Amino acid sequence: MNQSKALAILKSGRNVFLTGSAGAGKTYVLNQYIQYLKEHRVAVAVTASTGIAATHMNGQTIHSWSGIGIKDEVTLRQLSNMKEKKYFRDKMDAVKVLVIDEISMLHRNQLDLVNRVLKFFKGNELAFGGIQVVFSGDFFQLPPIGNEEETSRQKFAFMSDAWLEAEPAICYLTEQHRQSENDLNDILNEIRNGEVSQRSIDLLESRIEFHPDEGETETKLFTHNADVDRINQMYLEQIGSATKVFPAVVKGNEILIEMLSRSVLALEKLELKTGAQVMFVKNNYEMGYVNGTMGRVSGFNDKGNPFVKTFDNELIEAKPETWAIEDETGKALASFVQVPLRLAWAITVHKSQGMTLDKAMIDLGRAFEKGQGYVALSRLRDLQGLKLRGLNQTALEVDELAMKADKRFRELSDEWDKAYSEKSLEQEFAGFIKYSGGTMDKREIAKTKEKLAQKGKAEKESTYQTTKKLVEIKMSLDDIVEKRGLGKGTILSHLIRIAETDLEIDLEMYKPKDEIFKLIKKELKKNPQIGLSQLFNALDKKVSYDDIKQGLIFRNRI
């Protein structure tokens, strides 16, 4: 199926599974559709199965958006508690289209939970509460993380009850936009079909360098974290400047801390130097970076925070970020605070998913999971950009269930392609927009396009000015958080910046409680430049980060 037909099926309002090989343009089609929905004022939630995948769609994880978090089950009580939160209730009431990208990495149980949440909030027993759902991905990419004893049948999202209920139209994109008709494209198709020819093996083996120069500058992909850490440490040691060490600050329930530490991409001990190649490991649209943004450390400020010059020539201060596991009321049960960076001369195959590389050195000699070879090789445009360090049989294999399902997806896509013309589908566009509460008025659409264009420009600048306007009308902290739809920590960071840039503005209403402020004030008088983490430790870890941030608003007013 071509991209135009797939887009037409999406616009008709049907539930859709958008798939195809790496480089077929799935993300492009999704972005086209999301833009169309926004222009027609249809509320769309853009999510993905992982943080890295979400960055490619400028969205958030489905776990965060739906409120399921890391839960294995969602009880009626938990759903009721979620419904008590106005911002969450309003979000669920408004949504008319849900996009889930990289569906291959979402466990079937988690998709069932999302289905249950939407049915509850919409008061509708139709699949996903009756809204349009769009799954996108390729089941030849890396599979969901599950228990070791789980089979693919027990993990893949297309085996879930939710998927069967949704009955998605299959749109299998067949055009190739990353690899042209070349040897690499042929090899990838053979891996997908489970029939790798001797010619393809010979071509791959011709790219092997058993003792490659690890000092060369191409991106390096490994299947094991230990290799990634070794290469990154080697490069770091070659830099002559002094090392700065950033220890993570963790607190809360020990079991949950361990769980959080395993899931967070940030390190418990981060070592950096000026000149180090790094990658951000968290989304922070306010600060201008997302999970996967790469660059080099250009220096450190007087607070000790690193400055990163991204490969897009943006200069960003990497301030400590907080990862947390919260209960139903929003209370943090465990938290992990660290500068959101890690060294990135080398990365794992897992973290490369979604990237497009001109050149890479890839080690597939110790591939241990089916699909790793396919994911790594499909990052490249052609074989000329490939330098292989090793290759084993597992690297050439894909999951058998994924292979069978892919064959069926192709057949179903052909059926959809033949059954509907784009012209016949166009007749359904307006009906779906109206059903979803959108507009077909050309003047209104033109106005919305202009607003979206202006918003796009504005979002490139810091949005703390928007927060400042709400501060000027004396809006409470909780109301600002709800109105902006941002985290409390982000709004407090805005308030700190407002305090630094406008000494005349009245911020008294944002002070923490008197007994807490006295403690913070005492430490600030001892050391006016003390940082957030240092202050947290100085207060014996008894004052929350949010309360400390509220105190830091008044750093220059004491």
C-alpha positions as CSV (number, residue, x, y, z in Angstrom):
1,M,0.0,0.0,0.0
2,N,1.3,3.5,-0.8
3,Q,1.4,6.3,1.7
4,S,-1.5,8.2,0.1
5,K,-3.9,5.3,0.5
6,A,-2.9,4.7,4.1
7,L,-3.5,8.4,4.9
8,A,-6.9,8.2,3.3
9,I,-7.9,5.2,5.4
10,L,-6.7,7.0,8.5
11,K,-8.8,10.1,7.6
12,S,-11.8,7.9,7.2
13,G,-11.8,7.3,11.0
14,R,-11.2,3.6,11.0
15,N,-8.9,2.0,13.6
16,V,-5.6,1.3,11.8
17,F,-2.4,-0.7,12.2
18,L,0.2,1.2,10.1
19,T,3.2,-1.0,9.4
20,G,5.9,-1.8,6.9
21,S,9.7,-2.3,6.8
22,A,12.2,0.2,8.3
23,G,12.3,3.3,6.2
24,A,8.9,2.8,4.6
25,G,7.7,6.1,6.0
26,K,5.4,5.2,8.9
27,T,6.4,8.2,11.0
28,Y,6.0,10.5,8.0
29,V,2.4,9.3,7.4
30,L,1.6,9.6,11.1
31,N,2.9,13.1,11.3
32,Q,0.8,14.0,8.2
33,Y,-2.3,12.6,9.9
34,I,-1.6,14.2,13.3
35,Q,-1.2,17.6,11.6
36,Y,-4.5,17.1,9.7
37,L,-6.3,16.3,12.9
38,K,-4.9,19.4,14.7
39,E,-5.9,21.6,11.7
40,H,-9.4,20.3,11.9
41,R,-9.5,20.7,15.7
42,V,-9.8,17.1,16.6
43,A,-8.2,16.2,20.0
44,V,-5.4,13.6,19.3
45,A,-3.1,12.0,21.9
46,V,0.3,11.1,20.5
47,T,2.1,8.4,22.4
48,A,4.6,5.6,22.0
49,S,5.6,2.5,23.8
50,T,9.0,3.9,24.9
51,G,10.5,7.2,25.8
52,I,13.0,7.1,22.9
53,A,10.2,6.2,20.4
54,A,8.0,9.0,21.8
55,T,10.7,11.6,20.9
56,H,10.3,10.9,17.2
57,M,6.6,11.8,17.4
58,N,7.0,14.7,19.8
59,G,4.7,12.8,22.2
60,Q,4.8,10.9,25.5
61,T,4.8,7.3,26.6
62,I,1.5,5.5,26.5
63,H,2.2,4.4,30.1
64,S,2.3,8.0,31.2
65,W,-0.6,9.3,29.1
66,S,-3.0,6.5,30.1
67,G,-2.0,6.5,33.8
68,I,-1.1,2.8,33.8
69,G,2.5,3.4,34.6
70,I,4.3,0.2,35.5
71,K,1.1,-1.5,36.8
72,D,0.3,-5.1,35.9
73,E,-3.4,-4.5,36.7
74,V,-5.6,-1.4,37.1
75,T,-8.3,-1.8,39.8
76,L,-11.6,0.0,39.9
77,R,-10.4,2.0,42.9
78,Q,-7.3,3.1,41.0
79,L,-9.5,4.2,38.1
80,S,-11.8,6.1,40.4
81,N,-8.8,7.8,41.9
82,M,-7.6,8.8,38.5
83,K,-11.0,10.2,37.7
84,E,-10.9,12.5,40.7
85,K,-8.0,14.4,39.1
86,K,-9.6,17.1,36.9
87,Y,-6.8,17.4,34.5
88,F,-6.8,13.7,33.8
89,R,-10.6,13.5,33.6
90,D,-10.6,16.5,31.1
91,K,-7.9,14.9,29.0
92,M,-9.8,11.6,28.7
93,D,-13.1,13.4,28.0
94,A,-11.5,15.4,25.2
95,V,-9.5,12.7,23.3
96,K,-11.0,11.5,20.1
97,V,-7.9,9.8,18.5
98,L,-5.2,7.8,20.2
99,V,-1.9,7.2,18.4
100,I,0.5,4.5,19.8
101,D,3.8,4.4,17.9
102,E,6.3,1.5,18.2
103,I,3.5,-0.8,19.1
104,S,5.8,-3.8,18.7
105,M,7.4,-2.9,22.1
106,L,4.1,-2.6,24.0
107,H,3.2,-5.8,26.0
108,R,-0.2,-7.2,25.2
109,N,-1.2,-6.9,28.9
110,Q,-0.4,-3.1,28.8
111,L,-2.5,-2.6,25.7
112,D,-5.4,-4.3,27.4
113,L,-5.0,-2.0,30.4
114,V,-5.1,1.1,28.1
115,N,-8.3,-0.3,26.6
116,R,-9.8,-0.7,30.1
117,V,-8.9,2.9,31.1
118,L,-10.5,4.4,28.0
119,K,-13.7,2.3,28.4
120,F,-14.0,3.5,32.0
121,F,-13.5,7.2,31.2
122,K,-15.6,7.2,28.1
123,G,-18.4,5.1,29.7
124,N,-18.4,3.1,26.5
125,E,-17.8,-0.7,26.1
126,L,-16.6,-0.3,22.5
127,A,-12.9,-0.9,21.9
128,F,-10.9,1.9,23.5
129,G,-14.1,3.6,24.6
130,G,-15.2,4.2,21.0
131,I,-12.4,6.5,19.9
132,Q,-10.1,5.9,16.9
133,V,-6.9,4.1,17.7
134,V,-3.9,4.1,15.4
135,F,-1.2,1.5,16.1
136,S,2.1,2.0,14.2
137,G,5.2,-0.2,14.2
138,D,7.0,-3.2,12.8
139,F,6.9,-6.5,14.8
140,F,10.4,-7.3,13.4
141,Q,11.7,-4.6,15.6
142,L,12.7,-5.4,19.2
143,P,9.9,-7.2,21.1
144,P,8.3,-6.2,24.4
145,I,10.1,-6.8,27.7
146,G,8.4,-9.5,29.6
147,N,9.1,-12.4,31.9
148,E,11.8,-14.8,30.7
149,E,9.3,-17.7,30.5
150,E,6.8,-15.7,28.4
151,T,6.5,-16.7,24.7
152,S,6.0,-14.2,21.9
153,R,2.4,-15.2,21.8
154,Q,2.1,-14.0,25.4
155,K,3.8,-10.7,24.7
156,F,2.9,-9.3,21.3
157,A,0.2,-6.6,21.3
158,F,-1.6,-8.2,18.3
159,M,-2.4,-11.2,20.5
160,S,-4.3,-9.0,23.0
161,D,-8.1,-8.9,23.5
162,A,-7.9,-5.1,22.9
163,W,-6.3,-5.6,19.4
164,L,-9.0,-8.1,18.5
165,E,-11.8,-5.8,19.7
166,A,-10.3,-2.8,17.7
167,E,-10.3,-4.8,14.5
168,P,-7.7,-2.4,12.9
169,A,-7.5,-1.9,9.1
170,I,-4.0,-3.1,8.1
171,C,-2.0,-0.5,6.1
172,Y,1.3,-2.2,5.1
173,L,3.5,0.5,3.5
174,T,5.6,-1.0,0.7
175,E,7.5,2.0,-0.7
176,Q,11.1,2.4,0.6
177,H,12.4,5.8,1.6
178,R,15.4,5.1,3.7
179,Q,17.1,2.4,1.6
180,S,16.7,2.7,-2.1
181,E,16.7,-0.5,-4.2
182,N,20.1,-1.7,-3.1
183,D,21.9,-4.6,-1.5
184,L,21.0,-3.6,2.0
185,N,17.3,-3.4,1.2
186,D,17.5,-6.9,-0.3
187,I,19.2,-8.3,2.8
188,L,16.6,-6.7,5.1
189,N,13.8,-8.2,3.1
190,E,15.4,-11.6,3.2
191,I,15.8,-11.4,7.0
192,R,12.1,-10.4,7.3
193,N,11.1,-13.4,5.1
194,G,13.4,-15.8,7.1
195,E,15.3,-16.8,4.0
196,V,18.7,-15.2,4.0
197,S,20.6,-16.2,0.9
198,Q,24.3,-17.1,0.7
199,R,24.8,-14.0,-1.4
200,S,23.5,-11.8,1.4
201,I,25.7,-13.5,4.0
202,D,28.7,-13.0,1.7
203,L,27.9,-9.3,1.3
204,L,27.6,-8.9,5.1
205,E,30.8,-10.8,5.8
206,S,32.6,-8.6,3.3
207,R,31.9,-5.7,5.6
208,I,33.5,-7.4,8.6
209,E,36.6,-5.9,10.1
210,F,37.7,-8.1,13.0
211,H,40.0,-5.5,14.5
212,P,38.3,-2.2,13.5
213,D,39.8,1.1,14.6
214,E,37.5,2.0,17.5
215,G,38.9,5.5,17.5
216,E,37.1,6.4,14.3
217,T,34.1,8.8,14.5
218,E,31.2,6.7,13.1
219,T,28.4,5.8,15.5
220,K,29.1,2.5,17.3
221,L,26.2,0.0,18.0
222,F,26.6,-2.9,20.4
223,T,24.2,-5.5,21.6
224,H,25.6,-5.5,25.2
225,N,25.9,-2.6,27.6
226,A,29.3,-3.7,28.8
227,D,30.8,-3.0,25.3
228,V,29.1,0.3,25.1
229,D,30.4,1.3,28.6
230,R,34.0,0.2,27.6
231,I,34.1,2.2,24.4
232,N,32.6,5.3,26.1
233,Q,35.1,5.1,29.0
234,M,38.0,4.7,26.5
235,Y,37.0,7.9,24.7
236,L,36.4,9.8,27.9
237,E,39.9,8.9,29.2
238,Q,41.4,10.3,26.0
239,I,40.2,13.7,26.9
240,G,42.8,15.6,28.9
241,S,40.4,17.8,30.9
242,A,39.3,17.1,34.5
243,T,36.5,14.7,35.2
244,K,33.3,15.9,36.9
245,V,31.3,13.2,38.8
246,F,27.6,13.4,39.2
247,P,26.1,10.9,41.7
248,A,22.4,10.3,41.5
249,V,20.2,11.1,44.5
250,V,17.8,8.3,45.3
251,K,15.2,8.0,48.0
252,G,12.1,6.0,48.8
253,N,11.1,2.3,49.1
254,E,14.2,0.1,48.4
255,I,12.4,-2.3,46.1
256,L,10.9,0.5,44.1
257,I,14.2,2.3,43.9
258,E,15.8,-0.8,42.4
259,M,13.0,-1.1,39.9
260,L,13.3,2.6,39.1
261,S,17.1,2.4,38.7
262,R,16.7,-0.4,36.2
263,S,14.2,1.4,34.1
264,V,15.8,4.9,34.1
265,L,18.4,5.5,31.3
266,A,20.4,7.9,33.5
267,L,23.3,6.5,35.5
268,E,23.8,6.3,39.2
269,K,27.3,7.7,38.7
270,L,27.8,9.9,35.7
271,E,31.3,11.0,34.7
272,L,31.7,13.9,32.3
273,K,34.4,16.1,30.8
274,T,34.4,19.1,28.5
275,G,34.4,17.6,25.0
276,A,32.5,14.4,25.9
277,Q,29.9,13.2,23.4
278,V,26.6,12.7,25.2
279,M,23.0,11.9,24.7
280,F,20.1,13.3,26.7
281,V,18.0,10.5,28.3
282,K,14.8,12.3,29.2
283,N,12.2,14.5,27.4
284,N,12.2,18.1,28.4
285,Y,10.5,20.1,25.6
286,E,10.8,23.3,27.8
287,M,14.5,23.1,27.9
288,G,14.8,22.1,24.2
289,Y,15.9,18.4,24.4
290,V,14.3,15.0,24.1
291,N,15.4,11.5,24.9
292,G,18.0,10.8,22.2
293,T,19.2,14.4,21.6
294,M,23.0,14.2,21.1
295,G,25.8,16.7,21.4
296,R,29.1,17.5,23.2
297,V,29.7,18.9,26.6
298,S,31.0,22.5,26.1
299,G,31.7,23.3,29.7
300,F,30.1,23.7,33.2
301,N,28.4,26.7,34.9
302,D,29.0,28.0,38.4
303,K,26.4,25.6,39.7
304,G,28.3,22.7,38.2
305,N,25.7,21.9,35.6
306,P,27.1,20.9,32.2
307,F,26.4,22.9,29.0
308,V,25.7,20.7,26.0
309,K,26.2,22.0,22.4
310,T,23.8,19.7,20.5
311,F,24.6,18.5,17.0
312,D,21.9,21.0,15.9
313,N,24.0,23.8,17.4
314,E,21.7,24.5,20.3
315,L,23.4,25.3,23.7
316,I,21.5,23.6,26.6
317,E,22.1,23.6,30.3
318,A,21.6,20.0,31.5
319,K,20.0,20.5,34.9
320,P,19.2,17.6,37.3
321,E,15.9,15.9,36.5
322,T,13.7,13.7,38.6
323,W,12.3,10.3,37.7
324,A,9.7,8.9,40.2
325,I,7.2,6.1,40.9
326,E,4.0,7.6,42.3
327,D,1.0,6.2,43.9
328,E,-2.6,6.9,42.8
329,T,-2.6,10.2,44.6
330,G,0.6,11.5,42.9
331,K,2.8,10.9,46.0
332,A,6.3,9.8,45.1
333,L,7.1,6.4,46.5
334,A,10.6,6.4,45.0
335,S,12.6,9.0,43.2
336,F,15.8,9.1,41.2
337,V,17.5,12.5,40.6
338,Q,20.3,12.9,38.1
339,V,21.7,15.0,35.3
340,P,19.8,13.5,32.2
341,L,22.9,12.6,30.2
342,R,25.0,9.6,29.3
343,L,28.1,9.1,27.2
344,A,27.2,8.4,23.6
345,W,30.2,7.6,21.4
346,A,28.7,4.1,21.5
347,I,25.1,3.1,22.1
348,T,23.1,-0.1,22.4
349,V,21.2,-1.5,19.4
350,H,18.1,-1.1,21.6
351,K,18.6,2.7,22.0
352,S,19.3,3.1,18.2
353,Q,15.7,2.2,17.3
354,G,14.2,4.9,15.2
355,M,17.6,6.5,14.2
356,T,18.8,6.9,10.6
357,L,22.6,6.7,10.3
358,D,24.9,7.4,7.3
359,K,27.7,5.4,8.8
360,A,28.0,3.0,11.7
361,M,30.3,0.3,13.2
362,I,28.0,-2.5,14.4
363,D,29.0,-5.5,16.5
364,L,26.6,-8.4,15.8
365,G,29.0,-11.1,16.8
366,R,27.2,-11.5,20.2
367,A,23.6,-10.8,19.2
368,F,21.5,-12.7,21.7
369,E,17.9,-11.8,20.7
370,K,16.1,-12.3,17.4
371,G,15.5,-9.0,15.7
372,Q,18.7,-7.3,17.0
373,G,20.5,-7.7,13.6
374,Y,17.5,-6.4,11.7
375,V,17.1,-3.4,14.0
376,A,20.8,-2.5,13.8
377,L,21.2,-3.0,10.0
378,S,18.0,-1.1,9.2
379,R,19.4,2.1,10.8
380,L,21.7,2.5,7.7
381,R,20.9,3.8,4.2
382,D,23.2,1.4,2.4
383,L,26.0,-1.2,2.8
384,Q,28.7,1.3,2.1
385,G,28.1,3.0,5.4
386,L,28.4,-0.3,7.3
387,K,31.5,-1.6,9.2
388,L,30.7,-4.9,10.9
389,R,32.8,-6.0,13.9
390,G,31.2,-9.5,13.9
391,L,28.1,-11.5,12.9
392,N,26.4,-14.6,14.2
393,Q,23.3,-16.6,13.2
394,T,21.0,-15.0,15.8
395,A,21.6,-11.6,14.1
396,L,20.1,-12.9,10.9
397,E,16.9,-14.3,12.6
398,V,13.6,-12.8,13.5
399,D,10.8,-14.0,15.7
400,E,8.8,-16.8,14.0
401,L,5.4,-15.5,15.2
402,A,6.3,-12.1,13.9
403,M,7.1,-13.6,10.6
404,K,3.8,-15.4,10.3
405,A,1.9,-12.4,11.5
406,D,3.7,-10.2,9.0
407,K,2.7,-12.5,6.1
408,R,-0.9,-12.2,7.2
409,F,-0.6,-8.4,7.6
410,R,0.6,-8.2,4.0
411,E,-2.4,-10.2,2.8
412,L,-4.9,-8.1,4.8
413,S,-3.3,-4.9,3.6
414,D,-3.7,-6.0,0.0
415,E,-7.4,-6.7,0.7
416,W,-7.9,-3.2,2.1
417,D,-6.0,-1.7,-0.8
418,K,-8.2,-3.4,-3.4
419,A,-11.5,-2.9,-1.6
420,Y,-11.3,0.9,-1.3
421,S,-10.3,3.7,-3.7
422,E,-9.1,7.0,-2.3
423,K,-12.1,8.7,-3.9
424,S,-14.5,6.5,-2.0
425,L,-12.7,7.0,1.2
426,E,-12.8,10.8,0.8
427,Q,-16.5,10.7,1.2
428,E,-16.1,9.6,4.8
429,F,-13.6,12.3,5.9
430,A,-16.1,15.0,6.8
431,G,-18.3,12.6,8.8
432,F,-15.5,11.5,11.0
433,I,-14.3,15.0,11.6
434,K,-17.8,16.1,12.7
435,Y,-18.3,12.9,14.8
436,S,-15.0,13.8,16.6
437,G,-16.1,17.4,17.3
438,G,-13.8,19.0,14.7
439,T,-14.5,21.5,12.0
440,M,-14.7,21.4,8.2
441,D,-15.1,25.2,7.9
442,K,-12.3,26.3,5.6
443,R,-11.9,29.7,7.3
444,E,-11.6,28.0,10.7
445,I,-9.1,25.5,9.4
446,A,-7.0,28.4,7.9
447,K,-7.1,30.2,11.3
448,T,-6.0,27.0,13.0
449,K,-3.2,26.4,10.6
450,E,-1.9,29.9,11.3
451,K,-2.1,29.4,15.0
452,L,-0.3,26.1,14.8
453,A,2.4,27.8,12.7
454,Q,2.8,30.5,15.3
455,K,2.8,28.0,18.1
456,G,5.5,26.1,16.4
457,K,7.7,29.2,16.3
458,A,6.8,30.1,19.9
459,E,7.7,26.6,21.2
460,K,11.2,27.0,19.9
461,E,11.6,29.7,22.6
462,S,11.2,29.1,26.4
463,T,7.6,29.0,27.5
464,Y,8.3,30.4,30.9
465,Q,6.8,33.7,29.6
466,T,3.4,32.0,29.4
467,T,3.8,31.0,33.1
468,K,4.8,34.5,33.9
469,K,1.6,35.9,32.6
470,L,-0.3,33.5,34.9
471,V,1.9,34.6,37.9
472,E,1.1,38.3,37.1
473,I,-2.7,37.6,37.6
474,K,-1.9,35.8,40.9
475,M,-2.9,32.3,39.8
476,S,-2.1,29.7,42.4
477,L,0.7,27.2,41.8
478,D,-1.7,24.2,41.5
479,D,-3.9,26.1,39.0
480,I,-0.9,27.0,36.9
481,V,0.1,23.4,36.8
482,E,-3.3,22.3,35.7
483,K,-3.8,25.1,33.2
484,R,-0.4,24.6,31.5
485,G,-0.7,20.8,31.6
486,L,3.0,20.6,32.8
487,G,4.6,19.0,35.8
488,K,4.9,20.9,39.1
489,G,8.7,20.7,38.9
490,T,8.7,22.3,35.5
491,I,6.4,25.2,36.6
492,L,8.7,25.7,39.7
493,S,11.7,25.9,37.4
494,H,9.8,28.6,35.5
495,L,9.2,30.5,38.7
496,I,12.9,30.3,39.7
497,R,13.8,31.8,36.3
498,I,11.1,34.5,36.6
499,A,12.6,35.4,40.0
500,E,16.1,35.7,38.5
501,T,15.0,37.9,35.6
502,D,12.4,40.1,37.2
503,L,13.2,41.2,40.7
504,E,10.1,43.4,40.9
505,I,7.5,40.7,40.4
506,D,5.6,39.6,43.5
507,L,6.1,35.9,44.2
508,E,5.3,35.7,47.9
509,M,2.3,33.5,47.4
510,Y,4.6,30.7,46.1
511,K,6.7,30.4,49.2
512,P,6.8,27.0,50.9
513,K,5.5,26.7,54.5
514,D,7.3,28.9,57.0
515,E,9.0,26.1,58.9
516,I,10.4,24.7,55.7
517,F,11.4,28.1,54.3
518,K,13.4,28.8,57.5
519,L,15.4,25.7,56.9
520,I,16.1,26.5,53.3
521,K,16.9,30.1,54.1
522,K,19.4,29.0,56.6
523,E,21.3,26.9,54.1
524,L,21.1,29.5,51.4
525,K,22.7,32.1,53.8
526,K,25.6,29.6,54.4
527,N,26.1,29.0,50.6
528,P,24.1,31.3,48.2
529,Q,25.2,29.2,45.2
530,I,24.2,25.8,46.6
531,G,22.5,23.5,44.1
532,L,19.2,21.6,44.3
533,S,20.8,18.2,45.1
534,Q,23.3,19.7,47.6
535,L,20.5,21.5,49.4
536,F,18.4,18.3,49.5
537,N,21.4,16.5,51.2
538,A,22.1,19.4,53.5
539,L,18.5,19.2,54.7
540,D,19.0,15.5,55.5
541,K,16.8,14.5,52.6
542,K,13.7,15.4,54.8
543,V,12.4,18.2,52.5
544,S,10.9,17.4,49.1
545,Y,12.5,18.6,45.9
546,D,9.4,20.6,45.1
547,D,9.5,22.4,48.4
548,I,13.2,23.1,47.9
549,K,12.5,24.5,44.5
550,Q,9.8,26.8,46.0
551,G,12.5,28.0,48.4
552,L,15.0,28.6,45.6
553,I,12.6,31.0,44.0
554,F,13.7,33.4,46.7
555,R,17.5,32.7,46.5
556,N,18.2,36.4,45.4
557,R,15.5,37.9,47.7
558,I,16.8,36.8,51.1
